[in-house]
Amino acid sequence: MQHVIWIIGDNRQDMVLAQRKINSTGSMRAFCMLSSAAVHKAIAVQNSDKPDFGSFPSLIIMDYQMASKEDFSTLSSIRQQEALAGVPLFFMTEERNQELDEICFSKGAMVVLHKPFSQSGILRIERVAWQHEVTRNYEKMLQKQAGDLQAAREIMRLNQKLKSRNELLYHVFGRYFSDKVLEVILEHAEGASIGGEKRELTVLISDLRGFTSLSEELEPEAVTRLLNYYFDQMTDVITQYRGTIIEFLGDGVLAVFGAPLSSGNHIADAVAAGIEMQNRMSDVNGFCKEQGYPLLEMGIGIHSGEAFIGNVGSEKMMRYNVVGKVVNECSRIESYSVGGQVLVSREALDKIGIPVEVHNHMKIMAKGIQNPVSVCEVTALGGDYGCVITNIKFDAVVPVTEKILFHLYRIREKVITEKKVMARLEQFSLKRAVVATVEQKVPGQPMAERLEIYSDVAISATREDGCPLFDGVYAKIVDVKENRLVLHFTHVNHDFRQFAEDIMPQTVEGQVMESVNP
């Protein structure tokens, strides 16, 4: 059965063109009315004893220019007809601006379309007409089953509930995507089906350092409040640079740039977003100070390549997702970052085409990747972006004369190994420490664990006499030279902070350290 569309306007050429486009779909039939008299005649037929149900509209489209010339009198007549109540209304117009759109929406329009209609406009007309027919048929079925006034009232209640539910779904769905992403999905008929496409894009993954341990110290409500504030800040930055958040990974974020929104330089967009995300951590830590929470740091990994992006799942349940080697490799790159860093693959930077300031270069070996991956620590991006990480602070290390031992336990696949490496603390700051490993040759015991650059370690500290100082602190080894290691702390606790206050009472926070010399 074809859906009937009423088109009301006084420009014959526009009407004929609109009628042809609508009728060409095969699923719709357009009725053109060139005057208010023709509209009143059609209304009279529907109000007669023998209404023509074959010409009853599933959608009404009015020409804005005609409606405004007659002060919307024809529209008022339509709105007064009980038989036409609930029929969706579109306006069509040659030019669009915010003021005109607001007028159309205030008159009850669901959508404002350019004329002549585009292909996406025709698809939207078809979709709304189909939805109205489904709803109307549902109402007819219920009305047929209703045998008394109470049943009719129940139908009205259900219709109102359905309307409220649809509005709620739209608002909730809109919070999962930016307005631009939502517009892209709704404009394409394939947006609600399983499937997607291969596409060259850039992946960004971020993660809070030591948040898992921190969450054990806080109440669930405090953890949720902190995460909500953190995600709100990061979401704002990612959408600002045309990115799409695929999902929140516990305390991390997985986002893509270059899909579904197209971008002239999705790599630069991702790098700029990473830099601004690090800058937003100052706001996050301001919130932490207000709430009495420990300060946080975040690591970011960025990689570019081909991936599948689209709807993944089943017909009953699906989600918008990205799949591919580039995602796995980006996750590995992010795992090597420490707080405050934006690590970008050299492969991505070679294609960025914009001046980039790099603080450090490194090669990493990661599980599942055969060859070493070259990555760079990016601190600034030039061109039109003009952004720089503003909160880079390497605390000034101070020499430690007291004999303090660090017990280092390597972390493999998030499991703390039992073997430990003994090291003597030589230099210390709130963020970093330099330690010298101490050889231990105990008869009958295995050799100490070998610690390499970028290894993650758990730390407990004692005085030389064995008196405990702190435990449950985590760090990443960022430099190795002979038997000296540079540790970057990724999670600290109250005992650590008390230890820091005791060992470096005159250290001034915020001093910049040019380098750490192990």
PAZA-735392 format. One record per atom (N, C-alpha, C, O): x, y, z. Coordinates in steps of 0.02 Angstrom, whole numbers, plus 50000, padded with zeros to 5 digits. Layout:
XYZ ...
***
This chain:
500424994050000 500005000050000 500445006250000 500915006750039 500285011049955 500675017249951 500455022150005 499865022650022 500955025750033 500815030950081 500625037450044 500965039349997 500095040650066 499855046750033 500185052850066 500195053550127 500465057150024 500785063250048 500415069250019 500355069949958 500165073750063 499865079950040 500415085150033 500795086350079 500445088349974 500925093749962 500515100149948 500125100349900 500615105249989 500225111349983 500685117149965 501145118650003 500555120449909 500965126149887 500655129249825 500265126149790 500845135549812 500545139049755 501025139849696 500855143149646 501615136849701 502095137049645 502035130449607 502275125249630 501715130649548 501575124549511 502215120649494 502225114549499 502745124249473 503365120849454 503665116949513 503885111249506 503675120249572 503935116849631 503515110749649 503775105549669 502865111449641 502405106049660 502495100049615 502505094349637 502555101349550 502645095849502 503295092149515 503315086049514 503825095949527 504475092849541 504455088649604 504715083049606 504145091349657 504095087649720 503675081349711 503835076049738 503125081949671 502695076149660 503065070549623 503005064749641 503465072449573 503835067449535 504345063749579 504405057649575 504695067449621 505205064349664 504885059549714 505145054149727 504325061649742 503995057349792 503705051149758 503775045649784 503365052049701 503065046349667 503575041449640 503425035549630 504195043849627 504705039549598 504935034049645 505235029149624 504785034749711 504995029649759 504585023249751 504815017849768 503965023949725 503535018149718 503145016449780 502645012849777 503375019049838 503035017449901 502595023249925 502255022649975 502605028949888 502225034849909 501845037749848 502055036949791 501295041049863 500895044349811 500745051449834 500445052349887 500945056349795 500875063349814 500235066349786 500065065249727 499865070049828 499275073849808 499465081249813 499615083549868 499455084849758 499645091949758 499025096349763 498525095249730 499065101449806 498525106249815 498825113149806 499255115249844 498585116749754 498875123149735 498545129149766 498745134849752 498045128149809 497705133849841 497385131549905 497315125549918 497195136449946 496855134850008 496165131749994 495915127650033 495855133749938 495205130949920 495265123449908 494825119549928 495805121349875 495905114249863 496005110349928 495785104649935 496335113549976 496435110350041 495775109550077 495635104150104 495365114750076 494715114350110 494265109150077 493875105850111 494325108350011 493925103349977 494145096349998 493725091950010 494795095250005 495045088750027 494835087250098 494685081550115 494825092450140 494615091550210 493875089750212 493665085550252 493485093050170 492755091750168 492615084450150 492165081450177 493015081750104 492925074750084 493055070150144 492685065350155 493585071650182 493755067450239 493235067950295 493145063250333 492875073750299 492375074650351 491675072450329 491205072750369 491605070250267 490945068250241 490745061350268 491125058050303 490145059250251 489905052750273 490275047050238 490315041550264 490545048650179 490925043550142 491635046150130 491805048150074 492065046150182 492755048650173 493145044250126 493045038150122 493605047350090 494045043650043 494685041750081 495155045650085 494695035650108 495275033550147 495885032550103 496455032450127 495765031750037 496335030949991 496725037349981 497285037149955 496435043050001 496795049449994 496955052550062 497145058350065 496885048550116 497035051250183 497785051650191 498145046850176 498045057350214 498775058350213 499135054850270 498885054350326 499735052350255 500195049850306 500685055350326 501025054750377 500705060750286 501155066350300 500915072350260 500685071550203 500975078350289 500785084450255 501405088850248 501765090050297 501535091150186 502095095550173 501825102250148 501465102450098 501995107750182 501765114350162 502345118650138 502895118350166 502215122550087 502705127450064 502695133450111 502185136550121 503275134950140 503305140250191 503115147050161 502765150950194 503335148350099 503185154850068 502435155950061 502185161350074 502075150650039 501345151250032 501015152150101 500575156350109 501235148050149 500935148350216 501025155050249 500565157750280 501635157850242 501765164350274 501375169950241 501165174650275 501275169650174 500905174850139 500185175350164 499905180850168 499885169650180 499195169550203 499145169150279 498625167350307 499705170750312 499735170950386 499535164250416 499225164050470 499715158850383 499625152050407 498895150250420 498745146050462 498435153450383 497725152050393 497545144950371 497155141550404 497835142650315 497695135850291 497945130750342 497615125650355 498525132050371 498795127450421 498325127250482 498225121950511 498055132950502 497585133250558 496975128950545 496725125550589 496735129150482 496145125150463 496295117750469 495885113850492 496895115850448 497095108850452 497135106550524 496915101050542 497425110850567 497525109050637 496865108350674 496835105050726 496335111550649 495685111150682 495305104850665 494775103450694 495565100950617 495215094850595 495405088950639 495985086950641 494925086150673 495045080450716 495315074450677 495735070750702 495075073650616 495285067950575 496025068250557 496345063150546 496295074450555 497005075250535 497455076050596 498055077350588 497185075350655 497595076050715 498145070750717 498005064750706 498745072850730 499295068150734 499665066850670 500195063650670 499395069450614 499745068550550 500375072950550 500325078950562 500965070150538 501585074050540 501575079750489 501275079150435 501905085350507 501935091250464 502665092850449 503085093350494 502825093750384 503475096250362 503365103050329 502835104250299 503855107450332 503865113450292 504425112650240 504945109650253 504305115450179 504835115650129 504955123050112 504495127050109 505585124750100 505765131650088 506385132050045 506795127450044 506465137750010 507065138649968 507675140250010 508215137449998 507605144750058 508165146750100 508025144750172 507445144650194 508565143250210 508485141350280 508945145550324 509515146850305 508685147450380 509105150650431 508795148950499 508245146150502 509135150750552 508905148950619 508235152050635 507805148750665 508135158350616 507505161650632 506915158250597 506395157150627 507015156650532 506485153350494 506335146550524 505755144650531 506855142750540 506755136050570 506355136550634 505905132550646 506515141450676 506155142250739 505415143750727 504995141250764 505265147850676 504565149250660 504205142850639 503655141550662 504525138950595 504225132750571 504105127850629 503565124850633 504585127150673 504505122550729 503965124950776 503605120950806 503905131550784 503385134250828 502685133050799 502195132850836 502645132150734 502005130650701 501845123250700 501345121150671 502275119250732 502135112150737 502495107750687 502365101850683 502975110650649 503345106650600 503815101750635 504125103450685 503855095850609 504335090950633 505005091850600 505525091050632 505005093550535 505615094250496 505525100050448 504975101450425 506085103550432 506095108750381 506565106350325 507145104850339 506315105850263 506695103250207 506835108750156 506425113250144 507425108250125 507575112350067 507165109950007 507035103950001 506975114449963 506695112549898 507165115049843 507415120649847 507275110849791 506985104249782 507265099149831 507805100049859 506885093649842 507075088749892 507705085049872 507795083249813 508155083949920 508745079749910 508545072449920 507985071049942 509005067949905 508865060849915 508755059349988 508305055450006 509165062450032 509065061350104 508395064150127 508085061350172 508175069750096 507525072450113 506955067750095 506475066950133 507005064650036 506495059750015 506485053850062 505945051350079 507085051450084 507125045850131 506795047750197 506455043550228 506895053850219 506595056050282 505835056350275 505475054250320 505585058850219 504855059050206 504575052050209 504065050850241 504905047350175 504675040450172 504675037250241 504205033750260 505205038550280 505265035450346 504725037950393 504415033950429 504595044550394 504095047450439 503395045150419 502985043750462 503265044950354 502605042650330 502485035450351 501935033650372 503005031250345 502945024150364 502815023550439 502395019650461 503185027450479 503105027150552 502405029250572 502105026350618 502135034450539 501465036750556 500945031450539 500485030350577 501035028150482 500555022950463 500575017050512 500055014250530 501175015250534 501225009950584 500855011750647 500485007750675 500975017950670 500635020350731 499885020650722 499505018650766 499675023150663 498955023750651 498615016950647 498065016050673 498945012150614 498665005350610 498625002150679 498154998550694 499135003750721 499125001150789 498535004050827 498205000450865 498415010550818 497845013650851 497185010750827 496735009550867 497125009550761 496505006650734 496364999850764 495794998150779 496904995950771 496824989250798 496574989550870 496134985750890 496854994250909 496644994850978 495924997550983 495534995351025 495765002350939 495095005150940 494574999850922 494014999850948 494764995450877 494294990150856 494164985450914 493604982850921 494684984250955 494604979751011 494264983051071 493994979651115 494274989651070 493974993251127 493214993051122 492934994851070 492884990951174 492154990551172 491804995851212 491184996051210 492154999951247 491835005151286 492285011251293 492845011251268 492045016251326 492405022551332 493055021651370 493555024951356 493055017151419 493655016051459 494225013551416 494805015551424 494065009051369 494575006451324 494845012051279 495445012251266 494405016451256 494625022051215 495095026651253 495595029051226 494935027851317 495365032051358 496055028651368 496565032051370 496045022051375 496675018351383 497115018951321 497725019351326 496785019051263 497155019951200 497495026751200 498085027251182 497135031851221 497425038551222 498015038751271 498525042051258 497945035251327 498495035151376 499105031751347 499675033951357 498995026151312 499555022451282 499895026651228 500505026551221 499475030251189 499775034551137 500205039951167 500755041451141 499975042951221 500365048151254 501005045251284 501535048351282 500945039151310 501525035751338 502035034151284 502645034851293 501775032051225 502215030651168 502565036951145 503165036751129 502195042451142 502495048751121 503045050951170 503585052951149 502895050451235 503395052351286 504005047851282 504565050051290 503875041451270 504435036651266 504865038151205 505485037851210 504565039751149 504955041451089 505375047651100 505955047951079 505085052651133 505465058651148 506045057151194 506595059851185 505925052851244 506465051051291 507015047251254 507605048551266 506825042551210 507325038751173 507765043451130 508365042451125 507455048351100 507835053051058 508345056951100 508925057751081 508115059351158 508565063251200 509115058851229 509695061051232 508945052751249 509465048251276 509955046251222 510555046451233 509695044451162 510135042551107 510595048351088 511175047251071 510325054451092 510725060251075 511315061251121 511795064651103 511295058451182 511845059251228 512415054351215 512955055051242 512285049251173 512805044551156 513235046951099 513795044451089 512995051751061 513365054451004 513305062051004 512845064851033 513785065250972 513735072450963 513175073850913 512935069350879 512945080250910 512405081950865 512575080350792 512155078050754 513215081550773 513415080250704 513405072750688 513195070750634 513645068750735 513645061450724 512925058950720 512765054750678 512495061450764 511795059350764 511475061150698 511075057250671 511625066950671 511345069050607 511575064450551 511175062750507 512205062450551 512465057850500 512095051250502 511895048650450 511995048550563 511665042050569 510935042450547 510695037950511 510575047650567 509875048250550 509765049750476 509225048250449 510245052850442 510175054550372 510285048550326 510135048950267 510555042950353 510695037150311 510265031350333 510255029350391 509905028650285 509435023250300 509795017050327 509505013250366 510425016150307 510795010150328 511045010950399 511345006250426 510945016650431 511225017850497 510965013350551 511285012450603 510375010250540 510075006050591 510154998650576 509794994550605 510594996750531 510684989750513 511384987350532 511844991350541 511444980750536 512094977750550 512564978950491 512354978250433 513184980650505 513674981550451 514034988050457 513884992150501 514524989050414 514914995050415 515384995250356 515214992750302 515974998150365 516444998850309 517154999050335 517285000650393 517624997250291 518324998250306 518505005450291 518285008350242 518905008350336 519045015450328 519715017150360 519905014250412 520075021850330 520685024350360 520495029450414 520165034450400 520705028050476 520515032350531 521065032450584 521565028950578 520965036450635 521455037050690 521115035150755 520555037350769 521455031050794 521185028650858 521555032050915 522165032750914 521185034250965 521465037151026 521205033151086 520605031951093 521675031051129 521485027451190 521825031051249 522425032451247 521435032551300 521705035751360 521545031451420 521085027351419 521945032451473 521845028451533 522135032251593 522675035151589 521765032151648 522005035351709 522505030751744 522395024751749 523055033551767 523575029651799 523395028351872 523255032951910 523415021951891 523305019951961 522595020751985 522465020752045 522115021451939 521425022751961 521115016551993 520705017152038 521305010651970 521025004452000 521185004152074 520745002652114 521805005552092 521995005552163 521655011252200 521445010452257 521605017052168 521285022752200 520555021252215 520295023252268 520215017852169 519505016352178 519385011952239 518835011952267 519895008152259 519825003952318 519845008152382 519605005952434 520135014152378 520185018552436 519555022852445 519415025252500 519165023852391 518595028352393 517935024452395 517905018652375 517415027752419 516755024852417 516495024552345 516695028752304 516065019752328 515815019152259 515505025652233 515585027352175 515145029352277 514835035552255 515365040652236 515285044452188 515925040852273 516465045552258 516805043652192 516975048052153 516905037152181 517205034852118 516775036852059 517025039252008 516125035752066 515655037452012 515655044951998 515655047051941 515645048952052 515645056252044 516285058552010 516255062951967 516845055652028 517485057551997 517505055551924 517715059451881 517295049451909 517295047051840 516835051251796 517005052951739 516255052951822 515785056951783 516085063751765 516015066151709 516425066851813 516735073251799 517295072451748 517365076451702 517705067351757 518265066051711 518015064751640 518265067651592 517505060351633 517245058751566 516915064851535 516945065751474 516595069051574 516285075151548 516805079651516 516695082551463 517375080451549 517915084651523 518205081651459 518305085251410 518335075151459 518645071851401 518165071751341 518375072651284 517525070451354 517035070351300 516995077051265 516945077451204 517005082351304 516975089151276 517545090351227 517445093251174 518145088251245 518725089251202 518675084951139 518795087451084 518505078651147 518495074051090 517985076351038 518135076350978 517395078251059 516885080551011 517085087150980 516905088450922 517445091351017 517685097750990 518135096650929 518125100650882 518515091250929 518965089750874 518695084250828 519075080450798 518025083950823 517685079550774 517815072150787 517805068150740 517925070350848 518025063350866 517375060050887 516885063550904 517365053450887 516785049550909 517005044850964 517465040750953 516695045151021 516845040651076 516495033951063 515885033651057 516895028651057 516615022051046 516365019151112 515815016451115 516775019551165 516565017151230 517025019751285 517595021951271 516775019451346 517175020851405 517435014251431 517045009751446 518095013651437 518415007451457 518595007851531 519175009151548 518105006851575 518255007551646 518405014751662 517945018851668 519055016351670 519265023251682 519615026151621 519945031251626 519535022851564 519845025151502 519335026751449 518735025851458 519585029251392 519155031251336 519435028251272 520035028551260 519005025451230 519175023351162 518795027851114 518175028051115 519165031551073 518855036251026 519175035550958 519745033350952 518795037350905 519055037150837 518955043950805 518505047750822 519395045450758 519365051650720 519385049850646 519795045750624 518945053050606 518905051450535 518305047250517 518195045950458 517905045050566 517305041250554 516855041650616 517125041650672 516195042050609 515835042850545 515895049850515 515715050850457 516135054650555 516225061350528 516865061650487 517395059550511 516825064250426 517425064950385 517835070750411 517575075350442 518495070450397 518945075650421 519495076650371 519725071850339 519715082850363 520265084250318 520925081550344 521365079950304 520995080750409 521615078150439 521435074950506 521515078050558 521195068650503 520965065450565 521545063850612 521435063250673 522155063150586 522725061950630 522865068150672 522955067750733 522885074050639 522995080250676 522435081550726 522555083950781 521805079950706 521245080750753 521355076650816 521245079050871 521585070350807 521685065950864 522255068450908 522195068450970 522805070650878 523385073050917 523185079350955 523355080151014 522835083950922 522615090050956 522145088351014 522195091351068 521705083451004 521265081451058 521655078551116 521505079951174 522175074351100 522585071551153 522935076851194 522965076351256 523195081951161 523535087351196 523045091151241 523195092551299 522455092851214 521975096551254 521685092351310 521505094951363 521645085751300 521415081351354 521905081551412 521695081751470 522555081551397 523045082051451 522985088851486 523045089251547 522845094051448 522755100651480 522135100751525 522135104151576 521615097151505 521005097051546 521115093351612 520715094051658 521655089551617 521785086051680 521905090951737 521805089251796 522105097151721 522175102251774 521485103751805 521435104851865 520955103751763 520285104751789 520055098751830 519745099451883 520225092751804 520045086651841 520385086551910 520065084951960 521015088451912 521375088351976 521145094152021 521185093552082 520905099551991 520595104852032 519975102152067 519855103652125 519585098152030 518995094852060 519215090052115 518895089752168 519755086252102 519995081552152 520205085152216 520055082752271 520535090852210 520735094652269 520135096952308 520125096652370 519615099352273 519005101752307 518675096052346 518405097152400 518695090052317 518355084352348 518795080652398 518565076052433 519435082552401 519895079052446 520145072452419 520345068052458 520125071652352 520375065452321 521115066352302 521345071952294 521475060852296 522165061252270 522165063852198 521685062852161 522715067152178 522765069652110 522875063952061 523135058652080 522665064951999 522675059651948 523125061551889 523245067451876 523375056451854 523735057451792 523445052851739 523135047751755 523535054651676 523245050851621 523765049751567 524155054251551 523775043651540 524185042151482 523755041451420 523185039251424 524035043251362 523655043051299 524085039851245 524675041351238 523775035351206 524095032451147 523685033951085 523075033851087 524025035451029 523685037250966 524025033450909 524635033150905 523615030450866 523875026650809 523385027350751 522785028350762 523635026750690 523215027650631 523275021650585 523805018550580 522725019950551 522745014350505 522045012450482 521555015950498 521985007050445 521345004850419 520985000450470 521304996250502 520335001450477 519944997550525 519224996950499 519015000850456 518864992150526 518144991550513 517774995650565 517904995050625 517314999750542 516915003750589 516185003350567 516025004250508 515755002050615 515045001450599 514684997850655 514944997350711 514084995450640 513674992050690 513874984750695 513894981150646 514034982650756 514254975850769 513784972850821 513604976150870 513574966650811 513144963350859 512644958850824 512804955450775 512034958850849 511494954850820 510914959350803 510924965350819 510394956550772 509814960550756 509444962850818 509074967750817 509534959150874 509204961050936 509594966250976 509304970451011 510254965850971 510664970551009 511304971850971 511654967250951 511464978150962 512074979950926 512344986450954 512004989950992 512954988150934 513244994450953 513734996750900 513984992750860 513865003150899 514335006050852 515035004750878 515195006650935 515455001450838 516104999350863 516634999750809 516475000450750 517264999450829 517824999450783 518244993150797 518374991550854 518444989750743 518794983350749 519384983350701 519314985450643 519954981150724 520524980650679 521184980650716 521214982150776 521714978950680 522384978750709 522584985450738 522934985750789 522364990850706 522564997550729 522324998850801 522655002450838 521754995950820 521494996850887 521934993150938 522114995850990 522114986950921 522544983050966 523224986350974 523484986751030 523514988750919 524164991950923 524134998450962 524605000050999 523595002150954 523515008350993 523475006851067 523745010551108 523135001451085 523084999551155 523774997951184 523924999651241 524204994651144 524884993151167 525284999551175 525665000351224 525215004151128 525575010451133 525365014151196 525795016751232 524715014351209 524475017951269 524745014751332 524885018351381 524835008151333 525085004851394 525795006851411 526005006051469 526165009551363 526845011751376 526885019051399 527415021351419 526335022551395 526345029651415 526315030251491 526055025951526 526575035751515 526515037451586 526085043751591 525895046751541 525935045651653 525495051351664 525755057651630 526345059351636 525315061051594 525485067351560 525745066451490 525855071451455 525835060251467 526115059151400 525575058151348 525025055651362 525735060251286 525355058551226 525835054851180 526255058051148 525785048351177 526215044351134 525875043051067 525315040451065 526215044951013 525935044250946 526405040050904 527015041050907 526135035350867 526555031150825 526905035250771 526615039950744 527525033450757 527895036950704 527525036150637 527535040750596 527205030450627 526825029350565 526285034550556 526175036850500 525955036550610 525435041650605 525745048550595 525495052450554 526285050050631 526595056650625 526885057850556 526905063550533 527105052550522 527385053350455 526855055750405 527025058350352 526215054950422 525675056750376 525285062950399 524785064850369 525515066150454 525105071550483 525145077950443 524655081550438 525735079550413 525785085450371 525755092150407 525625097250375 525855092250473 525825098250513 526425098150561 526605092850586 526735103950574 527305104050621 527105101150689 526585102750717 527535096750715 527415093450779 528045094050822 528595093150798 527945095650885 528515095950932 528535089450971 528055087451003 529115086150967 529205079550998 529715080151054 530255082851044 529535077551112 529975077851170 530445071851173 531005072351197 530205066051149 530585059951157 530395054951103 529825054951080 530875050751083 530755045251036 530895038651071 531325038351115 530535033551053 530665026951082 530405021451036 529975022650994 530675015551045 530425009551011 530165004751063 530485003651114 529575002051051 529274997651100 529144990851069 529004990351009 529194985851110 529014979051091 528384977251129 528374977651190 527874975351094 527244973951127 526984967051107 527134964551052 526604964151151 526314957551139 525864957751077 525454962251070 525964952851033 525564952450972 525834956450915 525554956150860 526374960450926 526674964450872 527374961750860 527794961750905 527514959350798 528144955950783 528734960750785 529254959050814 528684966550755 529244971150750 529164976950799 528604978750818 529724979850820 529674985650865 529284991350833 529324992450773 528894994850874 528485000450850 528815006950873 528955007950932 528935011450826 529225017950842 528675022650864 528175023550829 528765025650922 528265030450948 528625036750971 529225036650985 528255042150973 528525048650993 528085051751047 527465051151045 528395055051094 528025058851144 527925065851117 528395069851114 527305067351098 527135073851068 526935078651122 526545077051166 527215084751118 527045089851168 526705095951138 526425100051175 526725096751071 526415102551041 526245101050968 526565096850936 525745104550941 525525103750872 525445110750843 525115115050872 525745111850784 525725118450753 525145119350705 524605116550715 525255123250651 524725124450603 524155128450634 524255132450679 523545127150608 522955130650634 522765128350704 522385131750738 523025122550725 522855119950790 523195123950846 522865126150893 523845124950840 524205129150888 524095127150960 523935131451001 524185120750977 524065118751046 524695115451074 525095112551038 524775116051140 525365113551174 525155110951243 524715113851274 525475105651265 525335103151332 525615108151382 526215109451384 525175110951423 525385116451468 525555114051538 525835117751577 525385107751553 525495105551622 526055100451628 526055096251672 526555100851582 527135096451587 527565098751646 527825104351646 527635094551695 528035096251753 528445090151774 528165084951792 529095090751772 529535085551798 529805088351864 530235092751865 529555085751919 529775088351983 530535088051990 530855083451966 530805093052024 531525093152035 531705087552084 531445087252139 532145083052063 532355077652107 532875080252156 533265084752141 532875077252214 533365079152265 533755072852284 533475067352284 534395073552300 534785067752321 534545065152388 534325069052431 534585058652397 534365055452459 534985052452493 535305048052465 535135054852552 535725052352588 535545046552635 535965042252649 534935046452658 534725041052703 534685034552663 534485034552605 534875028952694 534865022552661 534155019752661 533905017452713 533835020052603 533145017652595 533135012552538 533415013752484 532815006952550 532795001652501 532105001252469 531595001452503 532095000852402 531484999652364 531464992252345 531944989652317 530904988952360 530804981952340 530354982252278 529774984052281 530644980352221 530294980952156 530044974052133 530424969252130 529394973652118 529094967552094 528804968952024 528364973152016 529044965351975 528814966651907 528094964351898 527884959251926 527714968251859 527014966651845 526974963951773 527164967451726 526724957851767 526634954751701 525894953051691 525594949451730 525614955851637 524904954651623 524464956051684 524004952351700 524634961651718 524254964051776 524324959551838 523944960251886 524804954851836 524934950451893 525624952251921 526114952551885 525654953451987 526284955152020 526684948752032 526444944152064 527294948452005 527714942452014 527984942152085 528004947152120 528194936252105 528434935152172 529174937152179 529394939152233 529554936552125 530254938352128 530314945952137 529934949852108 530804947952177 530894955152188 531614957152171 532074953152173 531674963552155 532324966552143 532434971752196 532014976152207 533004971352230 533164976152282 533534982052250 533974981052208 533354988152269 533664994152242 533724999352297 533284999952340 534265003252294 534375008552343 534165015252312 534365016852256 533775019052350 533525025552326 534095030652326 534415031652377 534205033852268 534735038852262 534465045952252 534715050652283 533955046652210 533645053152198 532885052252199 532625046952182 532535057552220 531815056852232 531445063252217 531705068752230 530835062652190 530375068252183 529665065452191 529575059452201 529185069952186 528485067652193 528255063352135 527765059652141 528615063852078 528405059952020 528915054651999 528725049551970 529545055852013 530065051351988 530565049552043 530615052952094 530925044252030 531455042252075 531995038752035 531865035551984 532615039452058 533185035952029 533425030952082 533575032852138 533475024652062 533695019452109 534265015552077 534315015052016 534685012752120 535235008452097 535095001452123 535025000452183 535064996652078 534914989752098 535494986952139 536074988552129 535314982652186 535794979552231 535794972152217 535274968852221 536374969352201 536414962152187 536304958152250 536564959752304 535894952952242 535764948552298 535924941352277 535644938752229 536364938352312 536544931452297 536404927252359 536824926452403 535794924652359 535584920552416 535584913252395 535234911352348 535994909052430 536034901852411 535344898652411 534944899452457 535224894852358 534594891052353 534014895052327 533474892252319 534094901552314 533544905652289 533674907552216 534254908452196 533144908152175 533234909852104 533504916852095 533454921052140 533784918152036 534034924752020 533464929852021 532884928152009 533644936052036 533134941352039 532824942551970 533134941251919 532224945051970 531864946751909 532244952051870 532504956851899 532284951251804 532624956251762 532124961851745 531584960551720 532334967951759 531904973651746 532154977451685 532744979151680 531704978651638 531884981951576 531504988551571 531044989851609 531714992651523 531384999051512 530654997751493 530504993151455 530215001951519 529485001751509 529144996151549 528544994951540 529524992651592 529204987751636 528784991351688 528964996851711 528234988351708 527834990851763 528024987051826 528134981051825 528074990651882 528284987551944 527844989852002 527584995452003 527774985252051 527474987052115 528054988252164 528564984852161 527964993052209 528514995252253 528294995152325 527754997452343 528734992352367 528694993452440 529374996052461 529874994352431 529385000152513 530005003252535 530115002152609 529645002052649 530745001152627 530935000252697 531585004052711 531965005752666 531695005352775 532355007852793 532845002052793 532644996252785 533475003552802 533984998352799 533874993052854 534044987252844 533594995252911 533474990552966 532834986552957 532644982553000 532484987452900 531884983652886 531244987052907 530694984452896 531294992952937 530694996652958 530294998852896 530565002252853 529654996852891 529264998452830 529105005852825 528995009252875 529105008352763 528945015352749 528285016052710 527845019952729 528215012252656 527585012152619 527545005752577 528045002352567 526945004352554 526814998452512 526245000252465 525905005252474 526154996152412 525594997252366 525685003152320 525185006152299 526315004852304 526455010252256 526665007152190 526995002052189 526455010252134 526615007552068 526995012652026 526925018752035 527415010051980 527815014451938 527975010951872 527905004851866 528185014951824 528435012351760 529165014351754 529355019951770 529585009651731 530295011051720 530355014751654 530195012051601 530595020951656 530635025051596 531345025851569 531445028551515 531845023451607 532525023751583 532945018651621 532835017551680 533415015451586 533865010551616 534565011751591 534685012051530 535035012551637 535735013151619 536135009151670 536185011051729 536425003651645 536794999051688 536344996851746 535814993951734 536554998351809 536144995951865 535695001351893 535415000451948 535615006951857 535185012351882 534545012751841 534535012151779 534005013751877 533345014051847 533015020751864 533085023351919 532645023451815 532225029351828 531505026951831 531245024051783 531185028251887 530485026151897 530025032151892 530155037451920 529485031351855 528955036451852 528355033551889 528065028551868 528175036651946 527635033951987 526965034751951 526795040151926 526585029251948 525925029351916 525355029051966 524795030651949 525505026852027 524995026952080 525345027352147 525805023452161 525125031952189 525395032752255 524825032752306 524245032952286 524995032452370 524485032252422 524685036852480 525165040652475 524295036452534 524415041052590 525095039952621 525445044752637 525305033652630 525955032252660 526515035052617 527015037652643 526445034652551 526955037352506 526995044952514 527545047752518 526425048252516 526425055452523 526725057752589 527065062852593 526605053752642 526915055352706 527665054452703 528045058452730 527885049252668 528595047952658 528915053852619 529455056052636 528565056152567 528825061652526 528905068052567 529395071552560 528425069352610 528465075352652 529055074952700 529385080052714 529185069052726 529735068152774 530415068652741 530885071452769 530475065852679 531125065352648 531325071652610 531915073052601 530835075552588 530995081552549 530565087452573 530165090052534 530625089452635 530185094752663 530295101452631 529845105752633 530875102652600 531015109252572 530935109352496 531065114452464 530725103852467 530625103652394 530015107752374 529485107152405 530095111852324 529545116052301 529195112752243 529515111152193 528535111652248 528165108652193 528175113252133 528145119352140 528215110252073 528185114252012 528845115951983 528875118651928 529405114552018 530055115851988 530155111151929 529945105451930 530485113751876 530575109851816 531255106551816 531765109751829 531255100151801 531875096451797 532035095251723 531635092351688 532615097451700 532795096651630 532885089351612 532675087251559 533185085451656 533275078351643 533425074851707 533625077951757 533335068351707 533515064151763 534105060051743 534075056351694 534645060551777 535255057051759 535355051051804 535565051851861 535215045051780 535315039151821 536055037551828 536245032751861 
***
